[in-house]
Amino acid sequence: MNFSSDNAVGAHPRVLEALAAANDGAAAGYGADDWTAAVDARLAEIFEREITVFEVATGSAANGLALAALVPPYGRIYCHEASHIQLDECSAPEFFTGGAKLVPLPGADGKLSAKTLAASLAAFPARPPHSAPASVLSLTQASEYGTLYSLDETGALADIAKAAGMAVHMDGARFSNALAALGRSPAEATWKAGVDVLCLGATKNGCMAAEVVIFFDPDQAGDFAYRRKRAGHLWSKSRFLSAQLDAWLQGDLWLDLARHANAAAARLAGVLDRAGVAVPIRTKINEVFALLDPSAAAALQSRGAQFYPWVCPGDAYAGRLHRFVTSWATANEEIDAFADVLSSVIG
């Protein structure tokens, strides 16, 4: 009953098989291998255009380095107040960008609205050299609350950002899950809606450690290759990053795994609903948020259920919100076992 995080489970067998195969023999280092070339070509096919691709090992590095390519050290990055770059990356964006300013904005259920973004931009008019220039809008898809930006919402936000001279970054740690839930093409959900850079996460969805920074306009990549090297994320044996991604993308495995995780979350939400537990945020991906008194949460955890309390800006749920995360490996038996434990705890 491990619903602590999709980081808790291992890598998919096909990914491990690909790693073992890549380990046989020698290959050129630093991305000059056949696996990296195959991944680059496959991603260009998936996203239906010429792209520039960089692989890194962690999501925080992907976000920080991507933002650094888009914003000057004196610029502003607009993001949601609960976004990963704001709450969970230990000032990595500020570090990688050399000091760019994060501007956290509120928004229901982890999402920014076009109205809020426009109002904030209007409240900070350009006053060079006194005010930091608005440089990047960062969106999280899916959001930290498991909610999704529709294509129209993404497009409206991107339009406002572009009108203000800003680039659009998308933190896609769970982009696979979002895409599976949206039922739209990768191109429609990104560059066709105005996204300039996508940080595509694979680690949470079946890989061992692999993230991809995708620039939809190669010119915007700028000096990213140097930044990645300087940050220590250009792997000498980079075929081991690419081999994971190559297997993950083949035959749409990445979307199949995401669909499984999303379906498991829907099943888990149904268990909580039937038990009368409030589920205040209706998510579309592999996260479920439930309101539990501390005593009930402790009782569930003492019986083997693993999940975490969820801290959010303002704590609108008075310390009762808890997050459950399913994964590509979540079995129905785990959810059924949780249903039994839940019944024994709260009746």
C-alpha positions as CSV (number, residue, x, y, z in Angstrom):
1,M,0.0,0.0,0.0
2,N,2.7,2.4,-1.0
3,F,1.1,5.6,-2.1
4,S,3.9,7.9,-0.9
5,S,5.2,8.9,-4.3
6,D,5.7,7.7,-7.9
7,N,9.4,8.1,-7.1
8,A,9.1,5.2,-4.6
9,V,8.7,2.5,-7.2
10,G,11.5,1.1,-9.4
11,A,12.1,1.2,-13.1
12,H,10.0,-0.6,-15.6
13,P,11.4,-4.0,-16.8
14,R,11.8,-2.8,-20.4
15,V,13.8,0.1,-19.2
16,L,16.1,-2.2,-17.1
17,E,16.5,-4.5,-20.1
18,A,17.5,-1.6,-22.3
19,L,20.1,-0.5,-19.7
20,A,21.5,-4.0,-19.6
21,A,21.7,-4.1,-23.4
22,A,23.4,-0.7,-23.5
23,N,26.0,-2.0,-21.0
24,D,27.2,-4.6,-23.5
25,G,30.3,-3.3,-25.3
26,A,31.6,0.2,-25.8
27,A,30.0,3.4,-27.1
28,A,31.0,7.0,-27.7
29,G,30.5,9.3,-24.7
30,Y,28.9,12.6,-24.0
31,G,25.9,12.0,-26.2
32,A,27.6,10.9,-29.4
33,D,26.0,7.5,-29.2
34,D,23.3,5.7,-31.2
35,W,20.8,5.7,-28.3
36,T,20.9,9.5,-28.0
37,A,20.5,10.0,-31.7
38,A,17.5,7.6,-31.7
39,V,15.9,9.5,-28.8
40,D,16.4,12.9,-30.4
41,A,14.8,11.6,-33.7
42,R,11.9,9.9,-31.8
43,L,11.1,13.0,-29.8
44,A,11.1,15.2,-33.0
45,E,8.6,12.7,-34.5
46,I,6.5,12.7,-31.4
47,F,6.4,16.5,-31.2
48,E,6.0,17.0,-34.9
49,R,8.8,19.5,-35.5
50,E,12.5,20.2,-35.3
51,I,13.5,20.4,-31.7
52,T,16.7,20.6,-29.6
53,V,17.0,18.0,-26.9
54,F,19.1,17.9,-23.8
55,E,19.1,15.0,-21.3
56,V,19.8,15.4,-17.6
57,A,19.4,13.2,-14.6
58,T,17.0,15.2,-12.3
59,G,13.9,17.3,-12.6
60,S,15.4,20.1,-10.6
61,A,18.4,20.4,-12.9
62,A,16.0,20.3,-15.9
63,N,13.9,23.1,-14.6
64,G,16.8,25.2,-13.3
65,L,18.9,24.9,-16.5
66,A,15.9,25.5,-18.8
67,L,14.9,28.6,-16.9
68,A,18.6,29.8,-17.0
69,A,18.5,29.7,-20.8
70,L,15.4,31.9,-20.9
71,V,15.9,34.5,-18.2
72,P,18.7,37.0,-17.4
73,P,20.0,37.0,-13.8
74,Y,18.0,40.2,-13.2
75,G,14.8,38.9,-14.7
76,R,11.4,37.8,-13.3
77,I,9.9,34.3,-13.5
78,Y,6.2,34.1,-12.9
79,C,5.0,30.8,-11.3
80,H,2.3,29.3,-9.1
81,E,2.8,29.7,-5.4
82,A,2.7,25.9,-5.0
83,S,4.9,25.1,-8.0
84,H,7.8,22.8,-7.6
85,I,10.3,25.5,-8.5
86,Q,8.9,27.7,-5.8
87,L,8.5,25.2,-2.9
88,D,10.6,22.1,-3.5
89,E,13.8,22.9,-5.3
90,C,15.9,24.5,-2.6
91,S,16.4,27.7,-4.6
92,A,17.8,25.8,-7.5
93,P,16.1,28.1,-10.1
94,E,17.7,31.1,-8.4
95,F,21.1,29.3,-8.3
96,F,21.1,28.2,-12.0
97,T,19.8,31.5,-13.3
98,G,22.3,33.5,-11.2
99,G,19.6,35.2,-9.1
100,A,16.5,35.6,-11.2
101,K,13.5,36.6,-9.2
102,L,10.6,34.1,-8.7
103,V,7.2,35.8,-8.6
104,P,4.7,33.3,-7.0
105,L,1.1,33.9,-7.8
106,P,-2.0,32.3,-6.2
107,G,-4.5,30.2,-8.1
108,A,-7.2,27.6,-7.3
109,D,-6.1,24.0,-7.2
110,G,-2.5,24.6,-8.3
111,K,-3.3,26.5,-11.5
112,L,-2.7,30.0,-12.6
113,S,-5.4,32.0,-14.4
114,A,-5.0,34.4,-17.2
115,K,-6.7,37.1,-15.2
116,T,-4.3,36.7,-12.3
117,L,-1.3,36.8,-14.5
118,A,-2.5,39.8,-16.4
119,A,-3.2,41.7,-13.2
120,S,0.2,40.9,-11.7
121,L,2.0,42.1,-14.9
122,A,0.0,45.3,-14.8
123,A,0.9,45.8,-11.2
124,F,4.6,45.7,-12.0
125,P,5.1,48.1,-14.9
126,A,8.4,48.2,-16.6
127,R,10.7,50.8,-15.0
128,P,14.1,50.1,-16.3
129,P,16.6,49.8,-14.7
130,H,14.7,49.8,-11.4
131,S,12.3,46.9,-11.9
132,A,13.3,43.4,-13.0
133,P,12.0,42.7,-16.5
134,A,9.3,40.0,-16.8
135,S,11.1,37.2,-18.6
136,V,9.4,33.8,-18.2
137,L,6.1,32.3,-17.3
138,S,6.5,28.8,-15.8
139,L,3.5,26.4,-15.9
140,T,3.3,23.0,-14.2
141,Q,1.5,20.4,-16.2
142,A,0.0,18.5,-14.5
143,S,-0.1,20.9,-11.5
144,E,1.2,20.1,-8.0
145,Y,-2.5,19.4,-7.1
146,G,-3.0,16.9,-9.9
147,T,-5.1,19.3,-12.0
148,L,-4.7,20.0,-15.6
149,Y,-4.4,23.1,-17.8
150,S,-6.7,22.7,-20.8
151,L,-5.2,23.6,-24.1
152,D,-7.3,26.8,-24.1
153,E,-6.0,27.8,-20.7
154,T,-2.4,27.1,-21.7
155,G,-2.9,29.1,-24.8
156,A,-4.5,32.1,-23.0
157,L,-1.7,32.2,-20.5
158,A,0.9,31.9,-23.2
159,D,-0.7,34.7,-25.2
160,I,-0.4,37.1,-22.2
161,A,3.1,36.1,-21.6
162,K,4.2,36.5,-25.2
163,A,2.5,39.9,-25.4
164,A,4.7,40.9,-22.4
165,G,7.9,39.6,-24.1
166,M,8.1,36.5,-21.9
167,A,9.0,33.0,-22.8
168,V,6.9,30.0,-21.6
169,H,8.5,27.2,-19.6
170,M,6.5,24.0,-18.8
171,D,7.5,21.8,-15.8
172,G,6.4,18.4,-17.1
173,A,7.5,16.1,-14.2
174,R,4.1,14.4,-14.8
175,F,3.6,15.5,-18.3
176,S,3.0,11.9,-19.4
177,N,0.1,11.6,-17.0
178,A,-1.3,14.9,-18.1
179,L,-1.1,14.0,-21.7
180,A,-2.8,10.6,-21.1
181,A,-5.6,12.4,-19.3
182,L,-6.0,15.2,-21.9
183,G,-6.1,12.8,-24.8
184,R,-4.4,15.4,-27.1
185,S,-1.2,15.2,-29.0
186,P,2.1,16.2,-27.5
187,A,2.4,19.0,-30.0
188,E,-1.0,20.3,-29.3
189,A,-0.3,20.4,-25.5
190,T,3.0,22.2,-25.9
191,W,4.4,24.3,-28.7
192,K,1.1,24.7,-30.6
193,A,-0.3,26.2,-27.4
194,G,2.6,28.6,-27.0
195,V,5.1,26.6,-24.8
196,D,8.7,27.3,-25.7
197,V,10.5,24.8,-23.4
198,L,9.2,21.5,-21.9
199,C,11.0,19.7,-19.1
200,L,9.7,16.2,-19.8
201,G,9.9,13.9,-16.8
202,A,10.5,10.2,-17.1
203,T,11.8,9.3,-13.7
204,K,8.4,9.3,-12.0
205,N,6.9,7.2,-14.8
206,G,9.1,4.1,-15.3
207,C,12.7,5.3,-15.8
208,M,15.5,5.0,-13.3
209,A,16.8,8.5,-13.6
210,A,16.1,10.4,-16.9
211,E,14.7,13.9,-17.7
212,V,14.6,15.7,-21.0
213,V,14.7,19.4,-21.7
214,I,13.1,20.1,-25.1
215,F,13.5,23.5,-26.8
216,F,10.8,23.9,-29.5
217,D,12.8,26.8,-31.0
218,P,16.4,25.6,-31.3
219,D,17.6,29.2,-31.2
220,Q,16.3,29.6,-27.7
221,A,18.6,26.9,-26.4
222,G,21.4,29.4,-26.6
223,D,24.3,28.3,-24.4
224,F,22.4,25.5,-22.7
225,A,25.1,22.9,-23.7
226,Y,27.7,24.9,-21.7
227,R,25.3,25.4,-18.8
228,R,24.6,21.6,-18.7
229,K,28.3,20.8,-18.7
230,R,29.0,23.4,-16.0
231,A,26.2,22.0,-13.8
232,G,27.6,18.5,-14.0
233,H,24.7,17.1,-16.0
234,L,26.5,16.1,-19.2
235,W,27.0,12.4,-18.4
236,S,30.2,10.9,-19.9
237,K,28.3,7.6,-20.3
238,S,25.2,9.3,-21.4
239,R,24.0,6.3,-23.3
240,F,22.6,5.1,-20.0
241,L,20.3,8.1,-19.9
242,S,19.3,7.6,-23.5
243,A,18.8,3.9,-23.3
244,Q,16.2,4.4,-20.7
245,L,14.4,7.0,-22.7
246,D,14.7,5.0,-25.9
247,A,12.9,2.1,-24.3
248,W,10.4,4.4,-22.5
249,L,9.3,6.0,-25.8
250,Q,9.1,2.9,-27.9
251,G,5.6,1.7,-28.6
252,D,4.1,4.5,-26.5
253,L,5.2,2.7,-23.3
254,W,5.4,6.1,-21.6
255,L,1.7,6.8,-22.3
256,D,0.6,3.3,-21.4
257,L,2.4,3.5,-18.0
258,A,0.8,6.9,-17.4
259,R,-2.7,5.6,-18.2
260,H,-2.2,2.8,-15.7
261,A,-1.1,5.2,-13.0
262,N,-4.0,7.5,-13.7
263,A,-6.5,4.6,-13.7
264,A,-5.1,3.4,-10.4
265,A,-5.6,6.9,-8.9
266,A,-9.2,7.0,-10.1
267,R,-9.8,3.6,-8.4
268,L,-8.2,4.8,-5.2
269,A,-10.4,7.9,-5.2
270,G,-13.4,5.7,-5.6
271,V,-12.4,3.8,-2.5
272,L,-12.1,7.0,-0.5
273,D,-15.4,8.3,-1.9
274,R,-17.3,5.2,-0.9
275,A,-15.8,5.4,2.6
276,G,-17.2,8.9,3.0
277,V,-13.7,10.5,3.0
278,A,-13.8,14.0,1.5
279,V,-11.7,14.3,-1.7
280,P,-11.7,18.1,-2.2
281,I,-9.6,18.4,-5.3
282,R,-10.8,16.3,-8.3
283,T,-7.6,15.4,-10.1
284,K,-7.1,13.9,-13.5
285,I,-3.8,12.2,-13.1
286,N,-2.1,9.8,-10.6
287,E,-2.6,11.9,-7.4
288,V,-5.4,11.8,-4.9
289,F,-5.9,14.4,-2.2
290,A,-8.1,13.5,0.8
291,L,-9.1,15.2,4.0
292,L,-8.2,13.0,7.0
293,D,-8.0,13.9,10.7
294,P,-4.5,13.3,12.1
295,S,-5.7,10.4,14.2
296,A,-7.2,8.6,11.2
297,A,-4.1,9.3,9.1
298,A,-1.9,7.9,11.8
299,A,-4.1,4.8,12.2
300,L,-3.9,4.1,8.4
301,Q,-0.2,4.5,8.4
302,S,0.2,2.2,11.5
303,R,-1.5,-0.5,9.4
304,G,0.9,-0.2,6.5
305,A,-0.6,2.5,4.3
306,Q,2.1,4.9,3.1
307,F,1.1,8.5,2.1
308,Y,2.0,12.0,3.2
309,P,0.4,15.1,4.7
310,W,0.3,17.8,2.0
311,V,1.4,21.3,3.0
312,C,0.1,24.0,0.8
313,P,0.4,27.8,0.8
314,G,-2.0,29.3,3.3
315,D,-3.0,25.7,4.5
316,A,-6.6,26.2,3.5
317,Y,-7.3,22.6,4.7
318,A,-6.1,23.2,8.3
319,G,-3.5,20.5,8.2
320,R,-6.0,17.7,7.1
321,L,-5.0,17.4,3.5
322,H,-3.1,14.2,2.6
323,R,-1.7,13.2,-0.8
324,F,-1.8,9.7,-2.2
325,V,0.2,8.9,-5.4
326,T,-0.2,5.9,-7.6
327,S,2.3,4.7,-10.2
328,W,2.9,2.5,-13.2
329,A,3.5,-0.3,-10.8
330,T,0.4,0.2,-8.5
331,A,-1.6,-3.1,-8.4
332,N,-5.3,-3.4,-7.8
333,E,-4.5,-5.6,-4.9
334,E,-2.8,-2.7,-3.1
335,I,-5.8,-0.6,-3.5
336,D,-8.1,-3.3,-2.4
337,A,-6.0,-3.9,0.7
338,F,-6.1,-0.2,1.4
339,A,-9.9,-0.3,1.1
340,D,-10.0,-3.0,3.8
341,V,-7.7,-1.0,6.1
342,L,-9.7,2.2,5.6
343,S,-12.9,0.3,6.5
344,S,-11.4,-0.9,9.7
345,V,-10.2,2.5,10.7
346,I,-13.2,4.7,9.9
347,G,-16.0,2.3,9.3
